[in-house]
């Protein structure tokens, strides 16, 4: 039985001709925040469905909280929580009634003291009798996490919990995730396509693209593997690729739509050569990126993380937007 909180061996899920998760191997140490980072459609949500027993594996093995997901799904479910990207609260219920319903669904005989402690911890105790429809987005997120923690799980899955949130609410949720991990000692598996989110929250990260893990490690270790800078260049007129490749210090040239991405030895040394090679009025936009998780993804896949899944509809963001619009 694995000692890590989550272990997968060649985990695979195939839908018809689509391989959504392709022989994935990950290990998540107990008590850590682990990030599964990738674009929309990369396989992140499918991974969570497999690990929580909501979808059957096509191939491979997985263990969560020490139990085999395939052979002991109920033991796994008793030890995990899930915070989805969509709102799962009942708006017509009070905060306390939502917790009561969660306790009923999970057959928790003694839940009231735990529920009271969670409401106090999240600063919601004075609103326990108020209907959730009157709550702000931040308060709703707090209550959703409280529901996920009610049965004292060992592992909590958070599937893009900040999608569609404004910057302030997102930062507030980051603090909550860090606090829950430290205060309750709970292992958190967080999926995200926000680079800065994974960098800020996670001790370990696996980058997933087209169902495959393409890189794994701590944020600092991943960034250290990219020794180059990247210069993103948008020009008003067509530019010959050979002309860009001839610039001293440019090691790689990739086109992405109307933009050129130049991999360079050192941006501060190459920029003067770029300006001397191209006419100033030819350059519409230029952007320099030092090693980051974004450049790691760019280096491995040749694409930006927000563009890699651009052809995959993000239905969760659509539904989250529609829910807020109805309030």
C-alpha positions as CSV (number, residue, x, y, z in Angstrom):
1,X,0.0,0.0,0.0
2,X,1.6,3.3,-1.0
3,X,2.5,5.8,1.8
4,X,1.9,8.8,-0.4
5,X,-1.5,10.5,-0.4
6,X,-2.0,9.9,-4.1
7,X,-0.2,7.5,-6.4
8,X,-0.9,6.6,-10.0
9,X,0.7,4.0,-12.3
10,X,0.1,4.2,-16.0
11,X,-3.3,5.7,-15.4
12,X,-5.2,5.9,-18.6
13,X,-8.7,6.9,-19.8
14,X,-9.9,6.4,-23.4
15,X,-13.2,7.8,-24.8
16,X,-13.7,6.2,-28.2
17,X,-10.8,7.5,-30.3
18,X,-9.8,10.1,-27.7
19,X,-7.2,9.3,-25.1
20,X,-8.0,11.8,-22.4
21,X,-5.4,10.6,-19.9
22,X,-2.4,8.8,-21.3
23,X,-0.4,6.5,-19.0
24,X,0.0,9.1,-16.2
25,X,2.4,8.4,-13.3
26,X,2.3,10.8,-10.4
27,X,3.0,10.7,-6.6
28,X,1.6,13.3,-4.3
29,X,3.2,13.4,-0.8
30,X,0.9,13.5,2.2
31,X,0.2,17.0,3.6
32,X,1.3,18.9,0.5
33,X,-0.4,21.1,-2.1
34,X,0.1,19.4,-5.5
35,X,-0.7,21.2,-8.7
36,X,-1.9,19.6,-12.0
37,X,-1.2,22.4,-14.4
38,X,-2.3,22.4,-18.0
39,X,-4.5,24.1,-20.6
40,X,-8.2,23.5,-21.1
41,X,-8.8,20.0,-22.5
42,X,-5.5,18.7,-21.2
43,X,-7.1,16.0,-19.1
44,X,-7.1,17.6,-15.6
45,X,-10.8,17.1,-14.8
46,X,-10.7,13.5,-16.2
47,X,-7.8,12.8,-13.8
48,X,-9.9,13.9,-10.8
49,X,-12.8,11.8,-12.0
50,X,-10.6,8.8,-12.2
51,X,-9.0,9.4,-8.8
52,X,-12.4,9.9,-7.1
53,X,-14.0,6.9,-8.7
54,X,-16.4,8.9,-10.8
55,X,-15.0,7.5,-14.0
56,X,-13.7,4.0,-14.7
57,X,-10.1,3.6,-15.6
58,X,-9.3,2.1,-19.0
59,X,-5.9,1.0,-17.9
60,X,-3.5,1.5,-14.9
61,X,-3.8,1.7,-11.2
62,X,-4.4,4.5,-8.6
63,X,-4.3,4.7,-4.9
64,X,-5.8,7.6,-2.8
65,X,-5.4,7.9,1.0
66,X,-3.9,4.4,1.0
67,X,-6.7,2.7,-0.8
68,X,-7.0,1.2,-4.3
69,X,-9.4,3.3,-6.2
70,X,-10.5,0.4,-8.4
71,X,-10.9,-2.2,-5.6
72,X,-11.9,0.0,-2.7
73,X,-13.9,3.0,-4.1
74,X,-16.1,3.5,-1.1
75,X,-13.1,3.6,1.3
76,X,-11.6,6.3,-1.0
77,X,-14.8,8.3,-1.2
78,X,-15.0,8.4,2.7
79,X,-11.5,10.0,2.8
80,X,-11.7,12.6,0.1
81,X,-13.4,16.0,-0.4
82,X,-14.1,17.8,-3.7
83,X,-14.3,21.5,-4.4
84,X,-15.6,21.9,-8.0
85,X,-15.3,24.9,-10.3
86,X,-19.1,25.1,-10.5
87,X,-21.2,26.3,-7.6
88,X,-22.7,23.3,-5.7
89,X,-24.5,25.2,-2.9
90,X,-28.3,25.4,-2.6
91,X,-29.0,29.1,-2.8
92,X,-32.4,28.8,-1.0
93,X,-30.8,27.1,2.0
94,X,-29.0,28.9,4.8
95,X,-25.3,28.2,5.4
96,X,-26.2,25.9,8.2
97,X,-28.8,24.1,6.1
98,X,-26.3,23.5,3.4
99,X,-24.0,21.9,6.0
100,X,-26.9,19.8,7.3
101,X,-27.7,18.6,3.8
102,X,-24.0,17.6,3.3
103,X,-24.1,15.7,6.6
104,X,-27.2,13.8,5.5
105,X,-25.7,12.9,2.2
106,X,-22.6,11.6,3.9
107,X,-24.5,9.9,6.8
108,X,-22.6,11.8,9.4
109,X,-24.2,11.3,12.8
110,X,-22.2,13.8,14.8
111,X,-21.5,16.8,12.6
112,X,-22.8,19.9,14.3
113,X,-19.7,20.7,16.4
114,X,-17.5,20.2,13.3
115,X,-19.8,22.4,11.3
116,X,-19.8,25.2,13.9
117,X,-16.0,25.1,14.1
118,X,-15.7,25.3,10.3
119,X,-18.1,28.3,10.1
120,X,-16.0,30.0,12.8
121,X,-12.8,29.2,11.0
122,X,-14.0,30.7,7.8
123,X,-15.6,33.7,9.4
124,X,-19.2,32.7,8.5
125,X,-20.7,31.9,11.9
126,X,-22.6,35.2,12.1
127,X,-24.2,34.4,8.7
128,X,-25.1,30.8,9.5
129,X,-28.8,31.5,9.4
130,X,-28.7,33.6,6.2
131,X,-29.6,32.2,2.8
132,X,-26.7,31.5,0.6
133,X,-28.3,33.6,-2.2
134,X,-27.3,36.7,-0.2
135,X,-23.6,35.7,0.1
136,X,-20.8,37.2,-1.9
137,X,-18.7,35.1,-4.2
138,X,-15.9,34.9,-1.6
139,X,-18.3,33.8,1.1
140,X,-19.8,31.1,-1.2
141,X,-16.3,29.7,-1.9
142,X,-15.6,29.6,1.9
143,X,-18.8,27.6,2.5
144,X,-18.1,25.3,-0.4
145,X,-14.7,24.4,1.2
146,X,-16.4,24.0,4.6
147,X,-18.7,21.4,3.0
148,X,-15.7,19.6,1.5
149,X,-14.1,19.5,5.0
150,X,-17.1,18.5,7.0
151,X,-16.3,14.8,7.2
152,X,-12.6,15.4,7.9
153,X,-11.1,14.1,4.7
154,X,-7.5,13.3,4.2
155,X,-7.3,14.5,0.6
156,X,-9.2,17.3,-1.0
157,X,-9.5,17.7,-4.8
158,X,-9.9,21.3,-6.1
159,X,-10.8,21.4,-9.7
160,X,-10.0,24.9,-11.0
161,X,-11.6,26.4,-8.0
162,X,-10.8,30.0,-9.0
163,X,-12.0,29.9,-12.6
164,X,-14.0,33.0,-13.5
165,X,-13.2,34.8,-10.2
166,X,-12.0,38.4,-10.0
167,X,-8.4,38.9,-9.0
168,X,-9.2,39.9,-5.3
169,X,-11.4,36.9,-4.7
170,X,-8.9,34.6,-6.4
171,X,-6.2,35.9,-4.0
172,X,-8.5,35.4,-1.0
173,X,-9.1,31.8,-2.1
174,X,-5.3,31.2,-2.4
175,X,-5.0,32.2,1.2
176,X,-7.8,29.9,2.2
177,X,-6.2,26.9,0.3
178,X,-2.8,27.5,2.0
179,X,-4.5,27.9,5.4
180,X,-6.6,24.7,5.0
181,X,-3.5,22.8,4.0
182,X,-1.5,24.0,7.0
183,X,-4.2,24.2,9.6
184,X,-5.8,20.8,8.9
185,X,-2.9,19.0,7.5
186,X,-4.9,18.0,4.4
187,X,-3.4,17.0,1.1
188,X,-4.7,19.2,-1.7
189,X,-4.6,18.3,-5.4
190,X,-5.3,21.5,-7.3
191,X,-5.9,21.6,-11.0
192,X,-5.4,24.9,-12.7
193,X,-4.4,26.6,-16.0
194,X,-3.3,29.8,-14.1
195,X,0.5,29.8,-14.1
196,X,0.8,32.2,-11.1
197,X,-1.7,30.2,-9.1
198,X,0.3,27.0,-9.3
199,X,3.5,28.9,-8.7
200,X,2.1,30.5,-5.5
201,X,0.4,27.5,-4.0
202,X,2.0,24.3,-4.9
203,X,5.1,22.5,-3.5
204,X,5.1,20.1,-6.4
205,X,3.6,20.4,-9.9
206,X,3.0,18.1,-12.8
207,X,2.4,19.8,-16.2
208,X,-0.1,17.9,-18.3
209,X,-0.7,18.4,-22.1
210,X,-2.9,16.3,-24.3
211,X,-3.3,13.7,-21.5
212,X,0.4,13.2,-20.9
213,X,2.6,14.5,-18.1
214,X,5.3,16.5,-19.8
215,X,7.2,17.7,-16.8
216,X,7.2,17.3,-13.0
217,X,8.9,18.9,-10.1
218,X,8.9,21.9,-7.7
219,X,8.2,25.3,-9.2
220,X,11.8,26.3,-8.7
221,X,13.2,23.1,-10.2
222,X,10.9,23.4,-13.2
223,X,11.9,27.0,-13.8
224,X,15.6,26.1,-13.4
225,X,15.4,23.7,-16.4
226,X,14.8,26.6,-18.8
227,X,18.1,28.5,-19.2
228,X,16.8,30.7,-22.0
229,X,14.8,33.9,-22.2
230,X,11.9,34.3,-24.6
231,X,11.1,37.3,-26.7
232,X,7.5,37.5,-28.1
233,X,7.5,39.7,-31.1
234,X,4.5,40.9,-33.2
235,X,5.2,42.7,-36.4
236,X,3.1,44.8,-38.7
237,X,4.4,43.3,-41.9
238,X,5.5,39.8,-42.8
239,X,9.1,38.9,-41.6
240,X,11.3,36.3,-43.1
241,X,12.0,33.5,-40.5
242,X,15.6,33.2,-41.7
243,X,16.1,36.9,-40.9
244,X,15.0,36.3,-37.3
245,X,17.2,33.2,-37.0
246,X,20.2,35.2,-38.2
247,X,20.0,37.5,-35.2
248,X,22.9,36.9,-32.8
249,X,21.8,35.1,-29.6
250,X,18.6,33.7,-31.1
251,X,18.6,29.9,-30.6
252,X,15.1,29.0,-31.7
253,X,12.3,30.7,-33.7
254,X,8.6,29.7,-33.6
255,X,5.6,31.3,-35.2
256,X,2.3,31.4,-33.4
257,X,-0.4,33.2,-35.4
258,X,0.8,36.7,-36.1
259,X,3.4,36.5,-33.4
260,X,7.0,35.2,-33.4
261,X,8.4,33.6,-30.3
262,X,12.2,33.8,-30.1
263,X,14.2,31.7,-27.7
264,X,17.3,33.7,-26.9
265,X,20.4,33.3,-24.8
266,X,19.9,36.5,-22.8
267,X,17.2,39.0,-23.7
268,X,19.2,42.1,-22.6
269,X,22.0,41.2,-25.1
270,X,19.7,40.2,-28.0
271,X,17.2,43.1,-27.9
272,X,19.6,45.6,-29.4
273,X,20.3,43.2,-32.3
274,X,16.5,42.7,-32.9
275,X,16.0,46.5,-33.1
276,X,19.0,46.9,-35.5
277,X,17.7,44.0,-37.7
278,X,14.1,45.1,-37.9
279,X,12.7,48.6,-38.5
280,X,11.2,50.1,-35.4
281,X,7.9,50.8,-37.2
282,X,7.7,47.1,-38.1
283,X,7.4,46.1,-34.5
284,X,3.9,46.4,-33.1
285,X,4.6,44.7,-29.8
286,X,7.5,43.1,-28.0
287,X,7.5,41.2,-24.7
288,X,10.4,39.6,-22.7
289,X,9.9,36.7,-20.4
290,X,12.4,35.3,-18.0
291,X,12.3,31.7,-16.9
292,X,8.9,30.9,-15.4
293,X,6.4,28.1,-15.4
294,X,5.0,29.8,-18.5
295,X,8.3,29.5,-20.3
296,X,8.6,25.9,-19.1
297,X,5.4,25.0,-20.8
298,X,6.4,27.1,-23.8
299,X,9.8,25.4,-24.0
300,X,8.3,21.9,-23.8
301,X,5.3,22.3,-26.1
302,X,6.1,25.3,-28.2
303,X,2.8,26.9,-27.1
304,X,1.5,29.1,-24.4
305,X,-0.6,27.4,-21.8
306,X,-3.6,29.7,-22.5
307,X,-3.3,29.1,-26.2
308,X,-2.7,25.4,-26.1
309,X,-6.3,24.6,-25.2
310,X,-7.9,27.5,-27.1
311,X,-9.8,25.2,-29.4
312,X,-11.4,23.4,-26.4
313,X,-14.6,25.1,-25.2
314,X,-14.4,25.9,-21.5
315,X,-17.9,25.0,-20.5
316,X,-17.2,25.3,-16.7
317,X,-16.3,29.0,-17.1
318,X,-19.4,29.5,-19.2
319,X,-21.7,28.0,-16.6
320,X,-20.0,29.9,-13.8
321,X,-20.6,33.1,-15.7
322,X,-24.2,32.2,-16.4
323,X,-24.8,31.5,-12.7
324,X,-23.4,34.8,-11.6
325,X,-25.5,36.6,-14.3
326,X,-28.7,35.1,-12.9
327,X,-28.1,36.5,-9.3
